[in-house]
Amino acid sequence: MKNTNSKIAIYAFLSLGIIACKSDRDEVDGGTTPIALLKDSYTIDRFKVLNIAPEISANSNLIWSVNDSVISSNLDLDFISPYAKTYPLTLKVETNGTTTTYSSKIIVNKENTAYSKYISKVLEYQPAVGQFINKLPIFETGDSSEKMLTKASEYLIGENSKALTLGGFGGYVVFGFDHTIPNMNGRDFKVLGNAFWANGTGPERTGNCEPGIIMVDYDKNKNGKPDADEWYEIAGSEYFKDSTIKNYAIKYHKQADNHIPVKGSASWQLDIEHVKWEDNQGNSGFKTKNSFNTQSYYPLWFSTVSYTLSGTKIADNYVDQSGAGTFWVGKSYAFGYADNAPNSDEASNIDISWAVDKNGKYVQLPGIDFVKVYTATNQEAGWLGEISTEVAGAYNLFLK
């Protein structure tokens, strides 16, 4: 788990290139060179990001502080707070050996219209093959991708959410909030699933645990949508292990090699008992139908005969504890995954500071606006069928 000693009761994130309002009374270099830096005060609502970007040389050293606690040392500041209060802000600028101190304050007001702590929109739903596909939510003849997205939205938006299946590896859903969830000290938001502990499994944390990778997005350009270059992966407990495969890809086939002859005829029909898959590691297999769910396991609203999903794959977590194929249990990983522990467990809470870029380097985000969850394993667990993450909602831990 990453050490986040730099996080305090509010969060500061630094970026470059935005110019703040000017104050003609500020000076540097011993008072000989006027330069615009801070306003007397700044005002922002709760859960909104305030950017303060002083017009200053990149060769200067900056220290931003609130209540004598250093919150950043880069050129400009992104500030967010879940609390309605006033924060004293101090900026120290060292230029050519001379240090000048500037004072301001940030007034955080309560928003006029109350936010929802829960999911407010679902932007994408692209499940993989699985035993609950076409059931959670129900596919009805003629349903389009847009209609299934509406049904997924009905499952996840608001307080009374319920479990939406993502199918096997790579199946995903993307959702957002009506505000920015701030990156505070500790865990910031919870992703709900349908995990539970199994009886008789001993002291280990095992049961119905079907881990999903969590991606987060901060809407930096404020265009109201998650852009491709704004996604970061939550580096859970398995992220840096040798058993984890980055850039794993799997292709699911609706019909190819899945046909059987029709009895008494020269024609062929789809073998609905299996759906073939192949991955970019040289492996292939079938998602096998079980006796509990007999509908098609391939998303029937997809018009293509095959499709590919990709992402980070973690090690299989289900084992046959009975040794006879009768009692399968899934190990709960330590932290950082969806549907990996019961909703009442802190392991289903996520810290935004765990986010990493595509190179595995930790990033500093002021908060997040969008979340993507996808199934993290490619495993069959005997009579239980494929391991498939379910998402049953999400919410901001700082909104009561």
C-alpha positions in Angstrom: 0.0 0.0 0.0 1.4 3.4 -0.9 2.4 5.8 1.9 0.4 9.0 1.5 1.9 11.2 4.2 1.5 14.2 2.0 -2.3 14.0 2.2 -4.1 16.1 4.9 -7.7 16.9 5.6 -7.9 18.6 2.2 -6.0 17.5 -0.9 -3.7 19.4 -3.2 -2.7 18.3 -6.6 -0.2 20.1 -8.9 -0.2 20.6 -12.6 1.0 23.2 -15.1 -0.1 26.0 -17.4 -3.3 27.7 -16.1 -3.1 31.4 -15.2 -4.8 32.7 -12.0 -6.3 36.1 -11.3 -3.8 38.8 -10.6 -3.1 40.9 -7.5 -0.9 44.0 -8.1 0.3 44.3 -4.5 2.5 41.2 -4.6 6.2 41.4 -5.3 9.3 39.1 -5.5 13.1 39.7 -5.7 13.2 41.9 -2.7 10.3 44.0 -3.8 11.9 45.3 -7.0 10.0 43.3 -9.6 6.2 43.3 -9.4 4.6 40.0 -10.3 1.0 38.7 -10.1 0.5 35.8 -7.7 -2.5 35.3 -5.4 -5.8 36.9 -4.9 -6.8 37.9 -1.3 -9.2 35.0 -1.2 -10.8 32.3 -3.4 -14.2 30.8 -3.1 -15.3 27.3 -4.2 -18.1 24.9 -3.3 -17.6 21.6 -1.6 -16.5 18.7 -3.9 -15.4 21.2 -6.6 -11.8 21.6 -7.7 -10.2 25.1 -7.4 -7.2 25.7 -9.5 -4.7 28.4 -8.4 -2.0 29.0 -11.0 0.4 31.9 -10.3 2.2 33.5 -13.2 5.7 32.7 -12.1 9.0 31.4 -13.5 9.4 27.7 -13.7 12.9 28.2 -12.1 11.3 29.3 -8.8 10.8 26.9 -5.9 7.2 27.0 -4.4 5.8 25.7 -1.2 2.1 25.7 -0.6 0.8 25.3 2.9 -2.5 25.2 4.8 -2.3 25.6 8.6 1.5 25.2 8.4 1.1 21.8 6.7 2.8 21.6 3.4 0.4 20.5 0.7 2.4 20.8 -2.5 5.6 22.1 -4.1 4.8 22.5 -7.7 3.8 25.5 -9.8 0.1 25.4 -9.4 -2.4 24.0 -7.0 -5.7 22.0 -7.4 -7.6 22.2 -4.2 -10.7 20.3 -3.1 -12.5 19.8 0.2 -15.6 18.0 1.4 -16.0 20.4 4.3 -17.6 23.9 4.3 -15.0 26.0 6.1 -12.2 28.6 5.5 -8.6 27.4 4.9 -5.7 29.8 5.4 -3.4 29.5 2.4 0.3 30.3 2.4 2.6 30.3 -0.6 6.4 30.7 -0.3 8.4 31.5 -3.4 12.1 31.2 -3.6 13.6 33.0 -6.6 17.4 33.6 -7.1 18.0 32.9 -3.4 15.2 35.3 -2.1 12.1 33.8 -0.4 8.9 35.8 -0.4 5.8 34.7 1.4 2.2 35.3 0.2 -1.0 34.8 2.1 -4.5 34.1 1.0 -7.5 32.0 2.0 -9.8 29.5 0.5 -13.5 29.8 1.4 -15.3 26.5 0.9 -19.1 26.8 0.8 -21.8 24.2 0.9 -23.3 23.6 -2.5 -26.8 25.1 -3.2 -28.1 21.8 -4.7 -27.3 18.7 -2.7 -25.2 16.1 -4.4 -26.0 12.4 -4.5 -23.4 10.2 -2.8 -24.3 7.4 -5.2 -23.7 6.7 -8.9 -25.6 9.2 -11.0 -24.9 7.9 -14.6 -23.8 4.8 -16.4 -21.8 5.6 -19.6 -20.8 2.1 -20.9 -21.8 -1.5 -20.4 -19.8 -4.1 -22.2 -19.9 -7.5 -20.5 -17.9 -10.6 -21.3 -19.4 -14.0 -21.8 -20.9 -15.4 -18.6 -23.7 -17.4 -16.9 -25.7 -14.3 -15.9 -25.4 -12.6 -19.2 -28.8 -11.8 -20.7 -30.3 -12.2 -17.1 -28.6 -9.5 -15.0 -30.1 -7.4 -16.6 -32.6 -9.3 -18.7 -32.2 -9.2 -22.4 -35.5 -9.1 -24.3 -35.8 -9.8 -28.1 -35.1 -6.6 -30.0 -33.1 -4.9 -27.2 -30.3 -2.7 -28.6 -27.0 -1.8 -26.9 -28.6 1.5 -26.0 -31.5 -0.3 -24.4 -29.2 -2.6 -22.4 -27.2 0.5 -21.2 -30.5 2.0 -20.0 -31.2 -1.3 -18.1 -27.7 -1.3 -16.6 -28.3 2.3 -15.5 -31.5 1.3 -13.8 -29.5 -1.4 -11.9 -26.7 1.0 -10.7 -27.9 4.5 -10.3 -29.0 5.8 -6.9 -29.3 4.3 -3.4 -31.4 1.3 -4.3 -28.9 -0.3 -6.7 -28.6 -4.1 -7.4 -26.0 -6.5 -8.8 -25.1 -6.1 -12.5 -23.0 -8.9 -14.0 -19.8 -8.2 -15.9 -19.2 -11.8 -17.1 -15.8 -13.3 -17.5 -12.4 -11.6 -17.9 -12.6 -8.0 -19.3 -16.3 -7.5 -19.1 -16.8 -3.9 -17.8 -19.1 -1.1 -16.8 -18.3 2.7 -16.7 -20.2 5.0 -14.4 -19.9 8.5 -12.9 -21.0 10.8 -10.2 -22.6 14.3 -10.1 -19.6 15.7 -8.3 -15.9 15.0 -7.9 -15.0 12.5 -5.1 -12.0 14.0 -3.3 -8.7 12.3 -2.8 -8.4 12.6 1.0 -6.3 10.9 3.7 -7.4 7.3 3.7 -10.0 5.5 1.6 -12.4 7.7 -0.4 -15.1 5.6 -2.1 -16.7 2.2 -1.9 -17.6 -0.2 -4.8 -20.4 -2.5 -3.9 -20.6 -6.1 -5.1 -22.2 -9.4 -4.0 -19.2 -11.0 -2.3 -19.7 -12.9 1.0 -17.7 -15.1 3.3 -18.1 -18.8 3.1 -18.7 -21.0 6.2 -16.2 -23.6 7.2 -13.3 -22.1 5.3 -11.0 -21.6 8.3 -9.3 -18.4 9.4 -8.6 -17.2 5.8 -10.8 -14.6 4.2 -12.4 -16.7 1.5 -15.8 -17.2 0.0 -17.7 -15.8 -3.0 -15.0 -13.3 -4.0 -14.8 -12.4 -7.7 -12.3 -9.6 -7.9 -12.6 -6.8 -10.5 -10.0 -4.3 -11.5 -11.0 -0.6 -10.8 -10.0 2.2 -13.0 -10.5 5.9 -12.1 -10.7 9.1 -14.1 -10.4 12.8 -13.0 -12.3 15.0 -15.5 -9.4 17.5 -15.8 -10.6 19.2 -18.9 -14.2 19.4 -17.5 -15.8 18.2 -20.7 -18.2 15.9 -18.7 -16.9 12.6 -20.1 -14.0 10.2 -19.4 -11.3 10.7 -22.0 -8.9 7.9 -22.9 -5.8 9.7 -21.5 -7.4 10.4 -18.1 -7.8 6.7 -16.9 -5.6 5.3 -14.2 -5.6 1.9 -12.6 -6.1 1.3 -8.9 -3.0 -0.7 -8.0 -4.5 -3.3 -5.7 -2.5 -5.8 -3.6 -1.7 -8.0 -6.7 -0.6 -5.2 -9.1 3.1 -5.5 -8.7 3.3 -9.3 -8.4 4.9 -11.5 -11.0 1.7 -13.5 -11.3 -0.1 -10.4 -12.7 -0.3 -10.0 -16.5 -0.5 -6.5 -17.9 -2.1 -5.9 -21.3 -3.8 -9.3 -21.2 -6.4 -9.7 -24.0 -9.1 -12.3 -24.6 -11.3 -12.9 -27.6 -14.8 -14.4 -27.3 -16.4 -16.2 -30.3 -20.2 -16.4 -30.8 -20.1 -19.1 -33.4 -16.6 -20.0 -34.7 -15.8 -23.6 -33.9 -18.9 -23.9 -31.8 -21.1 -25.8 -34.2 -22.5 -29.3 -34.0 -24.4 -31.3 -36.6 -28.2 -31.4 -36.4 -29.4 -34.9 -36.0 -30.8 -36.4 -39.2 -29.7 -33.4 -41.2 -26.7 -32.2 -43.1 -27.0 -28.7 -41.5 -25.3 -27.3 -38.4 -26.5 -25.3 -35.4 -24.9 -23.3 -32.7 -23.6 -25.3 -29.7 -25.0 -23.2 -26.9 -23.2 -25.3 -24.3 -19.9 -23.6 -24.9 -18.5 -20.3 -26.0 -14.9 -20.4 -27.3 -12.2 -18.0 -26.2 -8.6 -17.5 -26.9 -6.1 -15.1 -25.4 -2.9 -13.3 -26.3 -0.8 -15.7 -24.2 -1.4 -18.7 -26.5 -4.2 -20.2 -24.4 -7.8 -21.1 -25.5 -10.8 -22.8 -24.0 -14.5 -22.6 -23.5 -16.9 -20.9 -21.2 -19.1 -23.8 -20.2 -22.8 -23.7 -19.6 -23.9 -25.0 -16.2 -27.3 -26.5 -15.1 -28.3 -23.4 -13.2 -28.4 -21.0 -16.1 -29.4 -22.3 -19.5 -29.8 -19.1 -21.5 -27.2 -18.0 -24.0 -24.0 -16.8 -22.3 -23.0 -14.6 -25.3 -24.5 -11.0 -25.1 -27.4 -11.3 -27.5 -27.5 -7.6 -28.3 -24.0 -7.8 -29.8 -24.1 -7.8 -33.6 -20.6 -9.1 -34.0 -19.7 -12.8 -34.0 -16.6 -12.2 -31.8 -15.1 -9.4 -29.7 -12.0 -8.7 -27.7 -11.5 -7.3 -24.2 -8.2 -6.4 -22.5 -6.7 -5.2 -19.3 -4.7 -6.3 -16.3 -5.2 -10.0 -15.3 -4.5 -11.1 -11.8 -3.9 -14.7 -10.6 -6.9 -17.1 -10.3 -8.3 -17.0 -6.8 -10.7 -19.9 -6.6 -9.6 -23.3 -5.3 -11.5 -26.6 -4.8 -11.2 -26.9 -1.0 -13.0 -30.2 -1.0 -10.6 -31.9 -3.4 -13.6 -33.6 -5.0 -15.0 -30.7 -7.0 -17.8 -30.0 -4.5 -16.7 -27.0 -2.5 -15.0 -24.1 -4.4 -14.0 -21.0 -2.5 -12.5 -17.7 -3.7 -9.6 -16.0 -1.8 -10.2 -12.4 -1.0 -7.2 -10.3 -2.1 -5.9 -7.8 0.5 -7.1 -4.5 -1.0 -7.9 -2.6 -4.1 -10.6 -4.6 -6.0 -14.3 -4.7 -6.6 -16.5 -7.6 -5.5 -13.5 -8.9 -3.5 -15.0 -8.6 0.0 -18.5 -8.1 1.5 -19.9 -4.6 1.3 -19.7 -4.3 5.0 -15.9 -4.9 4.9 -13.4 -2.1 4.6 -11.7 -4.1 1.8 -14.4 -2.8 -0.5 -13.3 0.8 0.2 -10.9 2.3 -2.3 -8.2 4.9 -1.8 -7.7 7.1 -4.8 -4.0 7.5 -4.0 -3.5 3.9 -5.1 -4.0 5.0 -8.7 -1.1 4.4 -11.1 -0.4 5.4 -14.7 0.2 3.0 -17.6 3.9 2.6 -16.5 2.9 1.7 -12.9 3.9 5.0 -11.5 1.7 6.5 -8.7 -0.1 9.6 -9.7 -1.6 12.4 -7.6 -5.2 13.2 -8.5 -7.3 15.8 -6.7 -10.3 13.4 -7.0 -12.3 11.3 -9.4 -15.4 11.8 -11.5 -15.7 8.4 -13.3 -15.0 4.7 -12.5 -14.5 1.7 -14.7 -14.7 -1.9 -13.3 -13.9 -5.0 -15.2 -13.5 -8.7 -14.3 -9.9 -9.4 -13.3 -9.6 -13.2 -13.7 -10.1 -15.8 -16.4 -11.1 -18.8 -14.4 -13.7 -21.6 -14.3 -14.6 -22.9 -10.9 -16.1 -26.3 -11.6 -19.8 -26.5 -11.2 -19.9 -22.8 -10.1 -19.0 -21.8 -13.7 -16.9 -18.8 -14.7 -15.7 -16.3 -12.2 -17.5 -13.0 -13.0 -17.3 -9.7 -11.1 -20.7 -8.2 -10.2 -21.1 -4.5 -9.4 -24.0 -3.5 -7.2 -23.4 0.3 -6.9 -20.8 2.7 -5.5 -20.7 5.8 -3.3 -18.6 8.6 -1.9 -17.4 7.9 1.6 -17.4 11.6 2.5 -21.1 12.4 1.8 -23.5 11.3 4.5 
